[in-house]
Amino acid sequence: MSDRETLIEFPSRFPIKVMGEAHPELMQAVEACVAEHVPDAGDAVIQQRASSGGRFVGITITFTATSQDQLDGLYQALGRCDRVRMIL
């Protein structure tokens, strides 16, 4: 566990938004990252929405975050995915 301060009270429902080009590998990569960092697979809700032109997709992951370390790990894992262009 990290000793640094955070403004988030844990546990807390937390949304992460991921954007990238529409490609099946994007969703597969996001799901793999979530499976690695969210122990209760049934807790994570993953929603996908295509852009109006269909070239890009936005993915929202909502789950119960249990620590800042968990959030940091998930953000870092998503950032290493080649298909991910932006994480909010």
Backbone atoms as SQL, in Angstrom:
CREATE TABLE atoms (id INTEGER PRIMARY KEY, chain TEXT, resi INTEGER, resn TEXT, atom TEXT, x REAL, y REAL, z REAL);
INSERT INTO atoms VALUES
  (1, 'A', 1, 'MET', 'N', 0.838, -1.183, 0.000),
  (2, 'A', 1, 'MET', 'CA', 0.000, 0.000, 0.000),
  (3, 'A', 1, 'MET', 'C', 0.879, 1.241, 0.000),
  (4, 'A', 2, 'SER', 'N', 0.426, 2.238, -0.662),
  (5, 'A', 2, 'SER', 'CA', 1.158, 3.494, -0.757),
  (6, 'A', 2, 'SER', 'C', 0.816, 4.402, 0.421),
  (7, 'A', 3, 'ASP', 'N', 1.820, 5.168, 0.893),
  (8, 'A', 3, 'ASP', 'CA', 1.603, 6.102, 1.990),
  (9, 'A', 3, 'ASP', 'C', 1.251, 7.503, 1.498),
  (10, 'A', 4, 'ARG', 'N', 1.256, 7.724, 0.218),
  (11, 'A', 4, 'ARG', 'CA', 0.967, 9.071, -0.273),
  (12, 'A', 4, 'ARG', 'C', -0.505, 9.401, -0.126),
  (13, 'A', 5, 'GLU', 'N', -0.772, 10.689, -0.039),
  (14, 'A', 5, 'GLU', 'CA', -2.143, 11.141, 0.178),
  (15, 'A', 5, 'GLU', 'C', -2.945, 11.086, -1.118),
  (16, 'A', 6, 'THR', 'N', -4.241, 10.894, -0.959),
  (17, 'A', 6, 'THR', 'CA', -5.157, 10.891, -2.092),
  (18, 'A', 6, 'THR', 'C', -6.453, 11.566, -1.657),
  (19, 'A', 7, 'LEU', 'N', -7.153, 12.130, -2.607),
  (20, 'A', 7, 'LEU', 'CA', -8.429, 12.775, -2.311),
  (21, 'A', 7, 'LEU', 'C', -9.601, 11.809, -2.437),
  (22, 'A', 8, 'ILE', 'N', -9.321, 10.600, -2.855),
  (23, 'A', 8, 'ILE', 'CA', -10.356, 9.593, -3.056),
  (24, 'A', 8, 'ILE', 'C', -10.486, 8.752, -1.789),
  (25, 'A', 9, 'GLU', 'N', -11.714, 8.529, -1.366),
  (26, 'A', 9, 'GLU', 'CA', -11.964, 7.631, -0.240),
  (27, 'A', 9, 'GLU', 'C', -12.199, 6.230, -0.791),
  (28, 'A', 10, 'PHE', 'N', -11.471, 5.281, -0.268),
  (29, 'A', 10, 'PHE', 'CA', -11.586, 3.904, -0.733),
  (30, 'A', 10, 'PHE', 'C', -12.308, 3.069, 0.303),
  (31, 'A', 11, 'PRO', 'N', -13.065, 2.055, -0.130),
  (32, 'A', 11, 'PRO', 'CA', -13.389, 1.722, -1.513),
  (33, 'A', 11, 'PRO', 'C', -14.359, 2.726, -2.123),
  (34, 'A', 12, 'SER', 'N', -14.283, 2.864, -3.447),
  (35, 'A', 12, 'SER', 'CA', -15.114, 3.832, -4.157),
  (36, 'A', 12, 'SER', 'C', -15.353, 3.370, -5.584),
  (37, 'A', 13, 'ARG', 'N', -16.595, 3.562, -6.066),
  (38, 'A', 13, 'ARG', 'CA', -16.873, 3.290, -7.484),
  (39, 'A', 13, 'ARG', 'C', -16.116, 4.322, -8.288),
  (40, 'A', 14, 'PHE', 'N', -15.377, 3.886, -9.293),
  (41, 'A', 14, 'PHE', 'CA', -14.490, 4.779, -10.020),
  (42, 'A', 14, 'PHE', 'C', -14.588, 4.511, -11.516),
  (43, 'A', 15, 'PRO', 'N', -14.823, 5.548, -12.322),
  (44, 'A', 15, 'PRO', 'CA', -14.854, 5.363, -13.777),
  (45, 'A', 15, 'PRO', 'C', -13.512, 5.751, -14.407),
  (46, 'A', 16, 'ILE', 'N', -13.084, 4.980, -15.374),
  (47, 'A', 16, 'ILE', 'CA', -11.914, 5.313, -16.183),
  (48, 'A', 16, 'ILE', 'C', -12.375, 5.292, -17.629),
  (49, 'A', 17, 'LYS', 'N', -12.019, 6.322, -18.380),
  (50, 'A', 17, 'LYS', 'CA', -12.375, 6.382, -19.792),
  (51, 'A', 17, 'LYS', 'C', -11.126, 6.162, -20.636),
  (52, 'A', 18, 'VAL', 'N', -11.270, 5.310, -21.630),
  (53, 'A', 18, 'VAL', 'CA', -10.179, 4.969, -22.535),
  (54, 'A', 18, 'VAL', 'C', -10.655, 5.251, -23.953),
  (55, 'A', 19, 'MET', 'N', -9.778, 5.843, -24.760),
  (56, 'A', 19, 'MET', 'CA', -10.136, 6.094, -26.149),
  (57, 'A', 19, 'MET', 'C', -9.057, 5.558, -27.079),
  (58, 'A', 20, 'GLY', 'N', -9.480, 5.070, -28.223),
  (59, 'A', 20, 'GLY', 'CA', -8.545, 4.550, -29.215),
  (60, 'A', 20, 'GLY', 'C', -9.258, 4.304, -30.526),
  (61, 'A', 21, 'GLU', 'N', -8.481, 3.873, -31.514),
  (62, 'A', 21, 'GLU', 'CA', -9.068, 3.551, -32.811),
  (63, 'A', 21, 'GLU', 'C', -9.913, 2.290, -32.679),
  (64, 'A', 22, 'ALA', 'N', -11.015, 2.267, -33.404),
  (65, 'A', 22, 'ALA', 'CA', -11.928, 1.121, -33.354),
  (66, 'A', 22, 'ALA', 'C', -11.216, -0.105, -33.925),
  (67, 'A', 23, 'HIS', 'N', -10.932, -1.047, -33.064),
  (68, 'A', 23, 'HIS', 'CA', -10.263, -2.283, -33.452),
  (69, 'A', 23, 'HIS', 'C', -10.541, -3.307, -32.358),
  (70, 'A', 24, 'PRO', 'N', -10.819, -4.558, -32.724),
  (71, 'A', 24, 'PRO', 'CA', -11.120, -5.573, -31.711),
  (72, 'A', 24, 'PRO', 'C', -10.007, -5.724, -30.669),
  (73, 'A', 25, 'GLU', 'N', -8.757, -5.495, -31.057),
  (74, 'A', 25, 'GLU', 'CA', -7.645, -5.637, -30.120),
  (75, 'A', 25, 'GLU', 'C', -7.706, -4.609, -28.990),
  (76, 'A', 26, 'LEU', 'N', -8.329, -3.456, -29.226),
  (77, 'A', 26, 'LEU', 'CA', -8.445, -2.446, -28.179),
  (78, 'A', 26, 'LEU', 'C', -9.269, -2.993, -27.020),
  (79, 'A', 27, 'MET', 'N', -10.440, -3.527, -27.295),
  (80, 'A', 27, 'MET', 'CA', -11.298, -4.051, -26.233),
  (81, 'A', 27, 'MET', 'C', -10.631, -5.245, -25.552),
  (82, 'A', 28, 'GLN', 'N', -9.973, -6.095, -26.312),
  (83, 'A', 28, 'GLN', 'CA', -9.279, -7.240, -25.718),
  (84, 'A', 28, 'GLN', 'C', -8.189, -6.778, -24.755),
  (85, 'A', 29, 'ALA', 'N', -7.432, -5.755, -25.132),
  (86, 'A', 29, 'ALA', 'CA', -6.359, -5.232, -24.288),
  (87, 'A', 29, 'ALA', 'C', -6.923, -4.603, -23.018),
  (88, 'A', 30, 'VAL', 'N', -8.000, -3.835, -23.163),
  (89, 'A', 30, 'VAL', 'CA', -8.628, -3.196, -22.005),
  (90, 'A', 30, 'VAL', 'C', -9.161, -4.265, -21.052),
  (91, 'A', 31, 'GLU', 'N', -9.838, -5.265, -21.564),
  (92, 'A', 31, 'GLU', 'CA', -10.374, -6.334, -20.721),
  (93, 'A', 31, 'GLU', 'C', -9.255, -7.084, -19.998),
  (94, 'A', 32, 'ALA', 'N', -8.118, -7.299, -20.666),
  (95, 'A', 32, 'ALA', 'CA', -6.992, -7.988, -20.035),
  (96, 'A', 32, 'ALA', 'C', -6.424, -7.150, -18.894),
  (97, 'A', 33, 'CYS', 'N', -6.298, -5.843, -19.090),
  (98, 'A', 33, 'CYS', 'CA', -5.804, -4.957, -18.035),
  (99, 'A', 33, 'CYS', 'C', -6.740, -4.951, -16.835),
  (100, 'A', 34, 'VAL', 'N', -8.032, -4.895, -17.103),
  (101, 'A', 34, 'VAL', 'CA', -9.023, -4.896, -16.026),
  (102, 'A', 34, 'VAL', 'C', -8.950, -6.216, -15.266),
  (103, 'A', 35, 'ALA', 'N', -8.854, -7.323, -15.966),
  (104, 'A', 35, 'ALA', 'CA', -8.783, -8.638, -15.315),
  (105, 'A', 35, 'ALA', 'C', -7.550, -8.737, -14.413),
  (106, 'A', 36, 'GLU', 'N', -6.473, -8.085, -14.805),
  (107, 'A', 36, 'GLU', 'CA', -5.232, -8.124, -14.027),
  (108, 'A', 36, 'GLU', 'C', -5.318, -7.278, -12.757),
  (109, 'A', 37, 'HIS', 'N', -6.067, -6.179, -12.805),
  (110, 'A', 37, 'HIS', 'CA', -6.052, -5.214, -11.708),
  (111, 'A', 37, 'HIS', 'C', -7.346, -5.125, -10.891),
  (112, 'A', 38, 'VAL', 'N', -8.402, -5.767, -11.355),
  (113, 'A', 38, 'VAL', 'CA', -9.671, -5.763, -10.611),
  (114, 'A', 38, 'VAL', 'C', -9.968, -7.216, -10.233),
  (115, 'A', 39, 'PRO', 'N', -9.721, -7.570, -8.972),
  (116, 'A', 39, 'PRO', 'CA', -9.848, -8.972, -8.563),
  (117, 'A', 39, 'PRO', 'C', -11.237, -9.577, -8.756),
  (118, 'A', 40, 'ASP', 'N', -12.285, -8.787, -8.529),
  (119, 'A', 40, 'ASP', 'CA', -13.656, -9.289, -8.678),
  (120, 'A', 40, 'ASP', 'C', -14.145, -8.952, -10.083),
  (121, 'A', 41, 'ALA', 'N', -14.020, -9.893, -10.995),
  (122, 'A', 41, 'ALA', 'CA', -14.372, -9.654, -12.397),
  (123, 'A', 41, 'ALA', 'C', -15.813, -9.192, -12.573),
  (124, 'A', 42, 'GLY', 'N', -16.712, -9.644, -11.714),
  (125, 'A', 42, 'GLY', 'CA', -18.115, -9.258, -11.810),
  (126, 'A', 42, 'GLY', 'C', -18.378, -7.827, -11.377),
  (127, 'A', 43, 'ASP', 'N', -17.400, -7.206, -10.731),
  (128, 'A', 43, 'ASP', 'CA', -17.557, -5.838, -10.242),
  (129, 'A', 43, 'ASP', 'C', -17.372, -4.807, -11.353),
  (130, 'A', 44, 'ALA', 'N', -16.553, -5.105, -12.333),
  (131, 'A', 44, 'ALA', 'CA', -16.243, -4.142, -13.395),
  (132, 'A', 44, 'ALA', 'C', -17.324, -4.136, -14.470),
  (133, 'A', 45, 'VAL', 'N', -17.772, -2.937, -14.808),
  (134, 'A', 45, 'VAL', 'CA', -18.714, -2.749, -15.910),
  (135, 'A', 45, 'VAL', 'C', -17.941, -2.037, -17.016),
  (136, 'A', 46, 'ILE', 'N', -17.902, -2.647, -18.203),
  (137, 'A', 46, 'ILE', 'CA', -17.169, -2.071, -19.321),
  (138, 'A', 46, 'ILE', 'C', -18.166, -1.765, -20.428),
  (139, 'A', 47, 'GLN', 'N', -18.243, -0.471, -20.776),
  (140, 'A', 47, 'GLN', 'CA', -19.163, -0.030, -21.823),
  (141, 'A', 47, 'GLN', 'C', -18.360, 0.567, -22.966),
  (142, 'A', 48, 'GLN', 'N', -18.824, 0.316, -24.174),
  (143, 'A', 48, 'GLN', 'CA', -18.120, 0.788, -25.369),
  (144, 'A', 48, 'GLN', 'C', -19.052, 1.638, -26.210),
  (145, 'A', 49, 'ARG', 'N', -18.519, 2.725, -26.767),
  (146, 'A', 49, 'ARG', 'CA', -19.323, 3.581, -27.637),
  (147, 'A', 49, 'ARG', 'C', -18.469, 4.057, -28.805),
  (148, 'A', 50, 'ALA', 'N', -18.962, 3.841, -30.016),
  (149, 'A', 50, 'ALA', 'CA', -18.243, 4.248, -31.219),
  (150, 'A', 50, 'ALA', 'C', -18.447, 5.734, -31.485),
  (151, 'A', 51, 'SER', 'N', -17.452, 6.350, -32.102),
  (152, 'A', 51, 'SER', 'CA', -17.580, 7.751, -32.496),
  (153, 'A', 51, 'SER', 'C', -18.575, 7.857, -33.649),
  (154, 'A', 52, 'SER', 'N', -19.001, 9.073, -33.942),
  (155, 'A', 52, 'SER', 'CA', -20.008, 9.248, -34.998),
  (156, 'A', 52, 'SER', 'C', -19.509, 8.751, -36.352),
  (157, 'A', 53, 'GLY', 'N', -18.220, 8.863, -36.600),
  (158, 'A', 53, 'GLY', 'CA', -17.663, 8.392, -37.864),
  (159, 'A', 53, 'GLY', 'C', -17.272, 6.922, -37.828),
  (160, 'A', 54, 'GLY', 'N', -17.275, 6.329, -36.654),
  (161, 'A', 54, 'GLY', 'CA', -16.959, 4.923, -36.517),
  (162, 'A', 54, 'GLY', 'C', -15.470, 4.600, -36.490),
  (163, 'A', 55, 'ARG', 'N', -14.615, 5.607, -36.597),
  (164, 'A', 55, 'ARG', 'CA', -13.174, 5.356, -36.625),
  (165, 'A', 55, 'ARG', 'C', -12.592, 5.147, -35.223),
  (166, 'A', 56, 'PHE', 'N', -13.202, 5.782, -34.245),
  (167, 'A', 56, 'PHE', 'CA', -12.705, 5.698, -32.870),
  (168, 'A', 56, 'PHE', 'C', -13.764, 5.097, -31.954),
  (169, 'A', 57, 'VAL', 'N', -13.301, 4.653, -30.788),
  (170, 'A', 57, 'VAL', 'CA', -14.215, 4.091, -29.800),
  (171, 'A', 57, 'VAL', 'C', -13.815, 4.616, -28.424),
  (172, 'A', 58, 'GLY', 'N', -14.836, 4.875, -27.617),
  (173, 'A', 58, 'GLY', 'CA', -14.613, 5.240, -26.230),
  (174, 'A', 58, 'GLY', 'C', -15.076, 4.096, -25.355),
  (175, 'A', 59, 'ILE', 'N', -14.264, 3.765, -24.366),
  (176, 'A', 59, 'ILE', 'CA', -14.585, 2.672, -23.451),
  (177, 'A', 59, 'ILE', 'C', -14.593, 3.238, -22.037),
  (178, 'A', 60, 'THR', 'N', -15.665, 2.983, -21.303),
  (179, 'A', 60, 'THR', 'CA', -15.749, 3.401, -19.909),
  (180, 'A', 60, 'THR', 'C', -15.723, 2.154, -19.038),
  (181, 'A', 61, 'ILE', 'N', -14.763, 2.141, -18.105),
  (182, 'A', 61, 'ILE', 'CA', -14.622, 1.049, -17.150),
  (183, 'A', 61, 'ILE', 'C', -15.038, 1.605, -15.793),
  (184, 'A', 62, 'THR', 'N', -16.030, 1.025, -15.174),
  (185, 'A', 62, 'THR', 'CA', -16.462, 1.454, -13.844),
  (186, 'A', 62, 'THR', 'C', -16.328, 0.256, -12.908),
  (187, 'A', 63, 'PHE', 'N', -15.621, 0.463, -11.798),
  (188, 'A', 63, 'PHE', 'CA', -15.370, -0.623, -10.856),
  (189, 'A', 63, 'PHE', 'C', -15.178, -0.039, -9.463),
  (190, 'A', 64, 'THR', 'N', -15.142, -0.907, -8.479),
  (191, 'A', 64, 'THR', 'CA', -14.899, -0.472, -7.107),
  (192, 'A', 64, 'THR', 'C', -13.401, -0.476, -6.858),
  (193, 'A', 65, 'ALA', 'N', -12.816, 0.720, -6.826),
  (194, 'A', 65, 'ALA', 'CA', -11.389, 0.860, -6.561),
  (195, 'A', 65, 'ALA', 'C', -11.152, 0.689, -5.066),
  (196, 'A', 66, 'THR', 'N', -10.133, -0.074, -4.725),
  (197, 'A', 66, 'THR', 'CA', -9.852, -0.346, -3.314),
  (198, 'A', 66, 'THR', 'C', -8.626, 0.395, -2.793),
  (199, 'A', 67, 'SER', 'N', -7.796, 0.947, -3.696),
  (200, 'A', 67, 'SER', 'CA', -6.603, 1.672, -3.251),
  (201, 'A', 67, 'SER', 'C', -6.051, 2.532, -4.383),
  (202, 'A', 68, 'GLN', 'N', -5.219, 3.502, -4.007),
  (203, 'A', 68, 'GLN', 'CA', -4.544, 4.329, -5.010),
  (204, 'A', 68, 'GLN', 'C', -3.565, 3.480, -5.824),
  (205, 'A', 69, 'ASP', 'N', -2.922, 2.513, -5.170),
  (206, 'A', 69, 'ASP', 'CA', -1.999, 1.621, -5.881),
  (207, 'A', 69, 'ASP', 'C', -2.719, 0.832, -6.976),
  (208, 'A', 70, 'GLN', 'N', -3.940, 0.392, -6.691),
  (209, 'A', 70, 'GLN', 'CA', -4.714, -0.333, -7.689),
  (210, 'A', 70, 'GLN', 'C', -5.008, 0.574, -8.886),
  (211, 'A', 71, 'LEU', 'N', -5.439, 1.806, -8.617),
  (212, 'A', 71, 'LEU', 'CA', -5.717, 2.751, -9.695),
  (213, 'A', 71, 'LEU', 'C', -4.458, 3.033, -10.513),
  (214, 'A', 72, 'ASP', 'N', -3.358, 3.288, -9.823),
  (215, 'A', 72, 'ASP', 'CA', -2.101, 3.573, -10.518),
  (216, 'A', 72, 'ASP', 'C', -1.697, 2.410, -11.412),
  (217, 'A', 73, 'GLY', 'N', -1.813, 1.200, -10.900),
  (218, 'A', 73, 'GLY', 'CA', -1.454, 0.019, -11.681),
  (219, 'A', 73, 'GLY', 'C', -2.309, -0.136, -12.919),
  (220, 'A', 74, 'LEU', 'N', -3.614, 0.099, -12.784),
  (221, 'A', 74, 'LEU', 'CA', -4.517, -0.026, -13.937),
  (222, 'A', 74, 'LEU', 'C', -4.223, 1.056, -14.971),
  (223, 'A', 75, 'TYR', 'N', -4.038, 2.302, -14.525),
  (224, 'A', 75, 'TYR', 'CA', -3.695, 3.380, -15.456),
  (225, 'A', 75, 'TYR', 'C', -2.393, 3.074, -16.197),
  (226, 'A', 76, 'GLN', 'N', -1.393, 2.583, -15.488),
  (227, 'A', 76, 'GLN', 'CA', -0.111, 2.270, -16.115),
  (228, 'A', 76, 'GLN', 'C', -0.246, 1.132, -17.119),
  (229, 'A', 77, 'ALA', 'N', -0.998, 0.102, -16.761),
  (230, 'A', 77, 'ALA', 'CA', -1.204, -1.027, -17.671),
  (231, 'A', 77, 'ALA', 'C', -1.931, -0.576, -18.935),
  (232, 'A', 78, 'LEU', 'N', -2.965, 0.247, -18.773),
  (233, 'A', 78, 'LEU', 'CA', -3.693, 0.752, -19.943),
  (234, 'A', 78, 'LEU', 'C', -2.783, 1.626, -20.805),
  (235, 'A', 79, 'GLY', 'N', -1.921, 2.395, -20.181),
  (236, 'A', 79, 'GLY', 'CA', -0.997, 3.263, -20.908),
  (237, 'A', 79, 'GLY', 'C', 0.015, 2.497, -21.740),
  (238, 'A', 80, 'ARG', 'N', 0.297, 1.260, -21.377),
  (239, 'A', 80, 'ARG', 'CA', 1.239, 0.434, -22.136),
  (240, 'A', 80, 'ARG', 'C', 0.592, -0.224, -23.356),
  (241, 'A', 81, 'CYS', 'N', -0.735, -0.163, -23.471),
  (242, 'A', 81, 'CYS', 'CA', -1.443, -0.782, -24.603),
  (243, 'A', 81, 'CYS', 'C', -1.245, 0.056, -25.866),
  (244, 'A', 82, 'ASP', 'N', -0.770, -0.582, -26.928),
  (245, 'A', 82, 'ASP', 'CA', -0.509, 0.126, -28.176),
  (246, 'A', 82, 'ASP', 'C', -1.753, 0.774, -28.782),
  (247, 'A', 83, 'ARG', 'N', -2.889, 0.163, -28.621),
  (248, 'A', 83, 'ARG', 'CA', -4.114, 0.660, -29.256),
  (249, 'A', 83, 'ARG', 'C', -4.759, 1.822, -28.472),
  (250, 'A', 84, 'VAL', 'N', -4.389, 2.005, -27.216),
  (251, 'A', 84, 'VAL', 'CA', -4.967, 3.075, -26.402),
  (252, 'A', 84, 'VAL', 'C', -4.325, 4.398, -26.775),
  (253, 'A', 85, 'ARG', 'N', -5.157, 5.399, -27.070),
  (254, 'A', 85, 'ARG', 'CA', -4.657, 6.731, -27.441),
  (255, 'A', 85, 'ARG', 'C', -4.775, 7.732, -26.303),
  (256, 'A', 86, 'MET', 'N', -5.776, 7.547, -25.422),
  (257, 'A', 86, 'MET', 'CA', -5.998, 8.499, -24.339),
  (258, 'A', 86, 'MET', 'C', -6.695, 7.800, -23.175),
  (259, 'A', 87, 'ILE', 'N', -6.319, 8.203, -21.959),
  (260, 'A', 87, 'ILE', 'CA', -6.948, 7.665, -20.757),
  (261, 'A', 87, 'ILE', 'C', -7.352, 8.848, -19.883),
  (262, 'A', 88, 'LEU', 'N', -8.592, 8.864, -19.451),
  (263, 'A', 88, 'LEU', 'CA', -9.069, 9.926, -18.558),
  (264, 'A', 88, 'LEU', 'C', -9.576, 9.313, -17.265);
